[in-house]
Amino acid sequence: MILHESDNKTWIILIHGLGVSEKVWFEPLEEKVLFISFRTLLKNEKEIIPFAERIKGRYNIASWTQDDKSTIDEAAGGLKEIISSLPSKDFIIIAHSRGGLVARRAIQLYNLAPKALICLSTPHYGSRFADIVMRYSRFISLAIPSIKRFLVPIVELCTDSHVIREINSSENTQLEKHIPHFDIYGNNVTYIKKGPLDIIGSLEKISRKNTPHEWRLGYGDGFVSVGSSVSPVTPRENSYCLPVNHLNILIDNNMWDIVLSILTRFRQ
């Protein structure tokens, strides 16, 4: 989707994460991940303002829906095509989850030069959640057949994946250091406050210290650990931790206040 307001406005490139589409930015209540709708996962939220609505009128917007079977490198190529099609090279990238890895990879491979990269809940060092999914993929696929089409990209999100190692290699991070990096992430694992879907929030009570940080309150957001949420090229002062989970960070008002303050720094 391309929303071109004015040639004088900075472009915001929105990159979604794995298993969803660009709807997360424009119509989050119409989105779903696997068989669970965002409408259900966000039902406890008092206010839901789509991210794109917050920036509409202030900036030009560009986004696209990635092939859900695409690798990080393939999605990075798609990002390059989007940026090459824009009438201006004045742009900032805002990415959620795996989208941050796609953005970093595209910067490394194609020498892209955004004015800033803002990552929301990105697993820069991979996710132990992905490790567990792949370890038990055979059994999970029997229970949730639709997950099979995501297995190739999930492998890339494992903590020991070759792509994660390449992105964070000293040689490749040097290619990003000219870009201001920002990381905003959460440490709340609660999705549904009451009911059978409050699975992640209950795991720590069962497994105690053996629970991965991704699933521990104060240590992760359900999918990404706090320790994985800050890239090796993000200065400490450019990282922000909020009491949100991996999903509601997209509509959180505190997140928006931080993003707006960052965008204001780079206003022409």
C-alpha angles and dihedrals in degrees: 000000000000121000108184111187102162141345087234094060126090116247119240113205111204118202120189127209135247121304097015138073139233086281088088087074099041108025109011094169089060093053128091137184115218103319098334119093122221087228088068095041092050098042093110093055115109096206129024116190113170112239092236090056090058094057099033110116092018098067142011111258130215126178141147140190114251123219102264090226095050123120122233091257092050091050089047088057089052090052090052090053092050092051092045089056095055119103090225137044091211100108145136124204122222114185136180125213112317087008088077090058089048090053094047091048092050091051090051096045101038105026092241114182113206116172086237142350116222114190123195114202095334118172095225092171096034130256132274085212087067089047090056094045091054093044090056098027094124093058095037090053090056091054096037109025092178091068090071093082090058098050096095094054091040090058088059090056094057115114092244098043119135091232093055090049092048095048091051097042115123090241094056098039087058086065090060102045094095089063121080106237126204129183125197116180145156140240101195119105097184115111105158112026094206133017141044094307093066088094102130093047090056099048095080091056089055102040099028112185093003091066113109114249088245088071100038121099109246093017104064148002099241095272107033130039122230089241092058095045099079118070122224089248097050114101114229091245089058095057123090129188119201133182092251136112129237093274110034091052084082093065101028116127094215090053089053093050089055094046091048092051089051093047090049090059090061099042113130 
